[in-house]
Amino acid sequence: MKREPARVFPEIEEYREMLEIKHLRAKNHFVLLLLALGGILTILYMAITHYQLAYTLSLAVAFSALILLNLACLAYGRENIRFNQLNKFVTTLGVFSVAVAMIFIFQSPSMLSLLFIAYAIAAFYQDRKVMLISNVSLLFMFLALMTNFRDFFKVENTSAENDFGLYFFVIIFISLLTISQYIMIKQKGFFYNQIAISRETEFRNIDFMIDMCEKATGSKIDTKGYFAAAEAFSKALSEKIGVDDAFAGKLAVLKDLEAGTKYERIIEKHPEVAADDLDRMSELLFTGRHKLRKVAIKMSRARAVDVHRREIFSETQFKTFNHPSDTLEIKIIAFAIFYAALKRGSAGMRPLSEAEIYDAIVHTDYYFYNDPAVMRIYRENNAVFDAIVKDAFAPEGGK
């Protein structure tokens, strides 16, 4: 069924969230290491300097609680990703609480730097909500300390102008921290978005190649011949190394999946296989749009493609007719040559009619691989393209 082109791939949001969760777990490990190191150094310092045992034990309990909470969230986060997200909020509040407690325990102006250390730890998460929590916490704690503990901020001139200047400096400094952190968060979001777009664009490009191949050639993959060859190879390999054929059962399951057999009947026939196993094995099918076929297509097509390091996460490597460095004239010429190739056909591909070309270009994801201006020109003048190709190849017998 035809569909109007949409400018957003809904799968991008899902994959971008997967990327963020994956990197969030790595960040949680790093924060856990910092907490453990900070706790050990703090307890050792208090033990060496003979601080009161009650203060030492209270900080040891606080650090231990934060560390145990991180470990628990990391463990449960494997089953439910929400624990990974919960961890960053609780840890942010926890590190600021520990920093304030240490300021009161040590009662030294030098301990004010702990607030900035807590802010730096929270900044590792690169999250807007965490940024809001850390900024509000830092501002509130500084203002509270400046109001109730003036000795920490004592200067030579205690006039009202200096009081105003101190408050103003704190607000401006936190504002600058907020701006810098917001820029980093936007850069992280752009980076994840580019990776997600590149992945989804590549998948859709491969899907388009599969559809066009089936539509242009009309041929189907010889599944019977494939499984016969695979079974013969597996049997010969097992006999050669003198072991039982371990792949026979798996190939039988794959044959049933390829034939469209329902999961219930496959599980009855092969009780050693679970539904989750069938979900994973279905990606090894080589018909349709399963992962194994996509990997094979990419290996065959991308073997000789040279992608520069700076373009490795750029979607433009999958947009042949939409390179930003090309002028509009070059894009039109490249598209016209591509159109003529489809119109004429080639070895192993029959010529396509104007209606087939228009449907493939306008009503599929290929529409997004071209410059919008070129697509607008084609949609408004597709008959002109068809006439130009017919006139150009008329001397060759109307091809």
N, C-alpha and C positions, 0 to 999 in steps of 0.2 A: 504494500500500500504506500502511495506517495505521501510524503510529509514535508511541510515547509521547513526550510533550514532554520535552526535555532543557534544562537550565538554562544550558548553555554553548554558544556558537557556536564551533566549532573554527577558523573562518576568522579570528577576532579575533587569535589569536596570530600568525598569518602576517602580517597587515596591520600589527600593532603592531611586529613586527620590521622590516618594510619602512620604517615611519616612523623607527624608531631608526637604521637604516642611513643613511637619507636625511639626517637631522640630524647623524649622526656625521661624514659627509663635510664638512658645513659647519663642524663643530667642528674637524675636522682642518685645514681651511683657516685657521681663526683661530689655532690653535696654531702652524701653520707660519709665519704672519705674526709672531707673538710671538717665535718662535725666531730668525727672520731679523733682527728688530729688536734683540733682545738680543745676538745675535752681532756685529752691526755696532757697537753701542755699546761692547761689551766690547773688541773689537779696536781701535777708535779710542781708547778710554781708555788701553789698554796702550801704544799707539804714542805717544800724547802724553806719557805719564809715563815713557817709555823703560824699560819692563820688559824683562827678558831675552828675546831673540828666540826661544829654545827654548820658553819658557812661552807666548809670544804665538802661535807656530805650533801648539803642542799644543792650545790652546783653539780656534784657528781650524779645526783638523782636526776637533775634537770637534763644534763647531757645524755644520760642513759635512756631517759624517757624519749627524747628526740630520736636517738639512734634506733631504739626498739620500734618506734613508730615508723621510721623510714624502712626498716627491715620488713615489718608487717605489711606495709603498703606495697613494697616491691614483690613480696610473695603473693599477696592476694591480687595484685595488678596483673598477674599472668592469666587469671580467670576473668577478671572484670577490670576494664581499663579505667573505670571511674576512680579506683583506688590510687592510680598514678596521678590523676588530677587532684584528688583530695590531698595527697601528700604534699604538693607544692604550696597549697594554701596554709595547711597546718604548720609546715616547716617554717614558712615565712613568719607567721605569728610567733612561733616558738623561738626562733633565733633572736627576734627583737625583744622578747620577754627575758631571755637569758642575758642579753646585752644590758638591759636596764637593771636586772638583778646584780650583775657584776659591777655596774657603776655605783650602786648603793653599797655593795659589800666593800669594794676597794676605796671608794670615796676619794677618787683622784681625777683631776681634769683630763689626764691622759687617757682615762678609760672612755672618754667621749668618742674616741676613734672606733670603739666597738660598734657603735650605731652605724657607722659607715661600712664596717666589715659585714654587719648583718645585711645592710642594703646591697652590698656587692654579692653576697651569697644568694639573696633573692633575685638579683639581676640575672643570674645564670639561667633561670627558667625562661626568660624572654617571653613573658606572658603579660597581657594587658591588665588582667584582674590582679595578678601578683604585683604588678607595678603600682596599681592603685592602692593596694593594701600597704606596700612598703613605703610609698610616698606619704600616705596619711599617717602611718605609724612614726616615721622619721620626723615629720613636721610636728605632730602632737607631742612627741617625747622631747624634742628640742625646746618647744615653747614652754612645756611644763617645767623642764629643768631650768630654763632661763628665768621663769617666774618665781619658782620656789627655792632654787639653789643658785643664787646669784654669785656665790663664791667661786663656782666653776668658771664663770665668765668675767671675773673681776679685771678691770682695766685701770689705767692710771687716772683717766678723766671719767668721772661717773656722772656727767651731766645728762640731761634728757636727750640731747642730740645724739650722744653715743648710745643710749638705750635704743633710740629709734634706729640708728645705723646698724646695731647688732641684729635686731629683729628683721630689718630690711635685708641684711646680708644673708641670713639663714633662708629667708623666703626665696630670694633670687638664686641662691646656690642650689636649693632643692628643685627649683624650676628648671635650672640648667641640667641637673641630673635627669629630670623627667623627660626633657626634650631629647637628650642623648639616648636614653633608654628607649624612648618611643621610636626613634630612627632605627635603632638596632632591631626592634620588634618588626617594624615594617620591612626591613631588609630580609629578615628571616622569613616572613610571610611571602615575600616576593620569590625568594629562593625555593621554598617548598612548592609554591604555586607553579613555578617554571618546571620543576621536576614532574609534578602531577600532570601538567598540560602536555609535556613531552611524552610521558608514558601513555596517556590516554590517546594522544594524537597518533602515536606509533601503532597502538592496538587498532585504532579505527582505520588507519592506513592499510594495515595487513588485512583487516576484515573486508575493506573495499577491494583489495587485490583478489581475495578469495571469491567474492561475489562476481567481480568482472571476469575472472577466469572461467567460472562456471557458466556465466551468461554468454561469453564470447565463444567458448569452445563447445559447450553443451556436454562435455565429457565428465564422467564421475570416476572416483578413485576405485581401483580394483581391490576391494576389501578381502575377497576370498583369496586372491593370489597373495596378498600381503600376509594374511594369517597363515597360509600354507607355507610360505617361505620362512616365516618366523618360527613356526613349529618345527620345520625341518632343521633349521639352524640350531634351535634349542636342544633338540634330540641328539643331533650330531655332536654338539659341544659337551653334553652330559656323558655320552658314550666315550668321548675322547679323554675326558678327565676322570672317568670312572665313578660318577656320582649319580644320584637320582635326578630326574628332570624336575628342577625346582620351578621352572617357568610354565609348565604345562597347565597348572591350575589357574595361574594368573592370566594366561592367554585365553583360557576358556571363559573366564569372567569378562575379559575385554571383548570377546566375540559376542557375548550376550548383551553387553552394554552397547556395542556397535549396532546390534540388531534392534535396539530399542526396547529390550525386555525390562519390565518393571523391577524395581528393587526387591519387592517382596518375593517374587519368583526366583530371583538370583540368589537371595539369602537362603531360601528353601533348598535350592539346588547345591549351594556352596555355603554350608552353615558356618564355616570358619571365617567368613567375610562379614564385616559389619557395614552398616549404612555409611559411616564416616569413611571407611576404606573405599567404598564405591564412589563417593564424591571425589576422593583423590584420584582414583584410577580413571574416572571419566575424563580427567584432563589429559590422559595419555592416548586418547582416541585421536586419530589422524584425519577424520572427516569433520565437517562443520567448522566451528571456530574455537576448537579446544587448544590448550596451551602448546601441546606437542607440535601441532601443525604450524602454529605461529612461530615457534622457535625454529623449526625447519625452514620456513619461508625467510625469516630474518637472516639465518645463517647463509642461505643461498644468495640473498640479495645484498647483504651488507658486507660481504667478505672483502670486496675491493674498494669499499667506500672509505675515503680518508676524512675523518672528522677531527677538526682541530680541538685542542684541549679546552679553549675558551668557549667552544660551541657544544660541549658535550651535554650540557643541560638545556640547550636552546631548542625550542620547538621548530625553529626555522630550518633545521636539517631535514625535517619531514615535510617542508612546504617548498617543493621544488620551484613553483612559479610565484613565490611570494618572498623572495629574499629582499631584505630591507635595503641592501646596497644597490639593487638594480633599479633603473628608471622605469617609468610606466611603459615607454615604448618597447624596451627590451622584454618586459613581461608580456605585452601583447603579442610580440613576435614569437616568443617561446610558446605561448598558448596556441597561437595559430598553427605552428608546426605540429604541436601535439594533436590538435584537432584534425589536421590533414592526415596524420598517421593513423588515427582511429578511422577516418573516413576511407582510407585506401586499404587498410588491413596490412598484415604482414605474415611471415611464415608462422603457421600454427594459430593464427587469429584471423577470422573472417572480417571483412569490412562491415562497419556498423552504419545503420541508417541515421538520419538526422534526429529522428524521434528517440532512438536508443541512446545516442550521444547526449542529447539534451536531458533525458531522464537520469542518466548516470552522473552527469556533472552537476545538475541543479538540485536533484532530489536525493542526494546522498551526502555523506560527510566530506566527499571530495570538494564540495562547494567551499569549505573553509580553508582548503590548502592553497587557494588562489587569492590574489589581491582583490579586495572588494570592488575596486574600480573596474578591473578586467571582467569580473563576473557581471557587473551591471551593464557593461558594453555588450557582452555576449547575450545576456537575457533580452536586451532591447534590439539586438541586431543578429540573432542566430541565423536567420534566413540569409543574411549577407555573407556570413562565414560559409554557409553551405554553397552558395552561388560561386564564391571565389574559388573554392576547392574544385567544383565541377568545371569551371572555366579553365583552371590551371592544368587539369589532367584530361581535358577533353581530347587533345591530340593522341593520347595513349589508349584510345579505345573506350573512353567513357568511364574509366576507373575512378 
